[in-house]
Amino acid sequence: MTHDGAPTGARLGVLSVAAIGVVYGDIGTSPIYAIREALHVSHGVEPVRDTVLGILSMIFWSLVIVISVKYLFFILRADNEGEGGIIALTALVSPRGPSTRRRRMLMLAGLFGAALLYGDSMITPAISVLSAVEGLQIAVPAVEPFVIPAAVAILIALFSVQYRGTERVGALFGPVMILWFLTLGVLGIVQLVQDPQVLAAVSPHFAVRLFTDHPMGAFLVLGSVFLVVTGGEALYADLGHFGTRPIRLMWFSIVLPGLLLNYFGQGALIITNPQAAEAPFFLMAPSWALLPLVVLTTAATVIASQAVISGAFSLTRQAVLLGYLPRLRIAHTSKDQAGQVYMPLVNWGLMIASVSLVLGFRTSSNLAAAYGMAVTTDMVFTTILFAVVALRVWRWSPLTVVGLISVFLVVDIGFWGANLHKLPHGGWFPLIVAAVMFVLMTTWKRGRQILSSRLRERVIPLEEFVENLEQHPPIRVPGTAVFLSSDANGVPPALLHNLKHNRVMHERVIFLTISVGTTPTVDEANRIEISTLGGGMFRITVQVGFSEEIDVPGILARCDVEGGPFAMMQTSYFLGRERIIATARPGMAIWREKLFAVMTRNAEGITGHFNLPPNRIVELGMQVEI
């Protein structure tokens, strides 16, 4: 490792192999269907030389501008202490502070962008696996009735191994993806040798000419060309799993060369044989290699799904810790990379959605019609938020930012507009998913704010409580009581309930408040603050980052508090459990309050979330009207 924590040597090699198996699967399998969809008959363009060169030119510059420059060079710089993804970016541009209209708008934009990725996470596994299995029909036409059952079986198997962890799965997938990109390159080179002049498409004037000769057709084609860059957002979301260096290294050394060679090879094949436009990727292979290629393609598309699955895990975890989603069970799968997690509920939810999409849309072409709206919209939000980071956090020159962002937005909005025609043909699906997730996230965040406000109405200030106890001391019993509270200055309701019903207090009482910040980690020097309140009572405030695991017993073990160490069998944890009652009081609409109540009831218990010993917990319930 270097002084700044970037991996080097053997560790860099391990992470790089794992990264190519996780991060680049989505982008890496686009050659299977991107050019085929770009030349779809509905676009009204013919597979002639000028059209093919125009499409190749658009593909080349899309990969260069969107992935190589925008994401790899600029967006990956906008890491929030190592964490990536649009929620980490949103936290970076909107640190905690006074609520302003601009801050709220940025937060809402980031949240909606995050919600859009869930739709992408459902479609990518479905379209990737289905497009590969469809290749079997070319090699063995008799298998057509088994394509959908095979795709469903593969998807179920993929989601079933996620519990093993991103790095283990990546280490398994990495060598396969290296073979995949080498195969892409070899297939492309074989075709390029027959027509090397197709490389002239690197000149942007071919793309410009396609737009001038066939403006409407070229615009529709652009919506399919976008398929070559659809893994950009997942790439950014997976930053916390591997870090910047392995991701960049694999892109420029293996992934980009393999993709470009294959795309240009497909173009050369179509120019020579226009009929190959129906399935150019598989028709590049000689007949003897077709079946092995289908097997490798199926493996690669299974791996392609890993990028968005692991990205969805990271995204959801950040949303939970920042207070935008209820507590969910989170399993940490790596001792070295804090960002590597497994979330069972997210995993099985994505599996059900992906399988349903395969059964509903039936073909990869139909799914391609639904693919793009969510990702293009998300890319626009990412560009806007990046501009805010560059201006407000990095203090770049406004002129530099405007010039750079203008280029990115022209491309992003162009892709977005070109995908609008997909709305009636399935493009509505990821937008509906995003709308549902956006409502859930905003309802949870607003509901927690209202709940905190209602609880504060009942809260007694700690200082007043301590003075009252001195005048009317209760019976004290041996041991330590830890009361978890979101309000560091008020008496936790659980303590008041305990005094009311049991009329006793422990000899040592800890008021523990855990605050999740807008950075992934917190320095140990700034993590714990301890105040002595008198009468054997102490206030402990703990700061944690949104990518850190919260281990309350471990935190207390590091606290130097009068009374000695915290012995597990002499420490009890008192928790309050609120039963939410929807009312007509100002706050949210009744339906949202009822939704919030349902989400509260189904949230994971605080025991696992804070790593509390189950046999040392006392829960005290109360009704709260919101």
Secondary structure, DSSP 4 states (H G I P E B T S, - for coil): --TTS---HHHHHHHHHHHHHHTSHHHHTGGGTHHHHHT-GGG-----HHHHHHHHHHHHHHIIIIIIIIIIIIGGG--BTTB-SHHHHHHHHS-SSS--HHHHHHHHHHHHHHHHHHHHHHHHHHHHHHHHHHTHHHH-GGGGGGHHHHHHHHHHHHHHTGGG-HHHHHHHHHHHHHHHHHHHHHHHHHHHHH-GGGGGGGSTHHHHHHHHHSHHHHHHHHHHHGGGGTTHHHHHHTHHHH-HHHHHHHIIIIIHHHHHHHHHHHHHHHHH-GGGGGSHHHHTS-HHHHHHHHHHHHHHHHHHHHHHHHHHHHHHHHHHHTTSS-----EE--SS-TT-EE-HHHHHHHHHHHHHHHHHH-SHHHHHTTSSHHHHHHHHHHHHHHHHIIIIIS---HHHHHHHHHHHHHHHHHHHHHHGGGGGGTTHHHHHHHHHHHHHHHHHHHHHHHHHHHHHHHPPBHHHHHHHHHHS--EEEEEEEEEE-S-TTB--HHHHHHHHHH-EEEEEEEEEEEEE-SSS---GGGTEEEEEEETTEEEEEEEE-TTS---HHHHHHT---TT-S--GGGEEEEEEEEEEE--SSSSS-HHHHHHHHHHHHHSPPHHHHTT--GGGEEEEEEEEE-
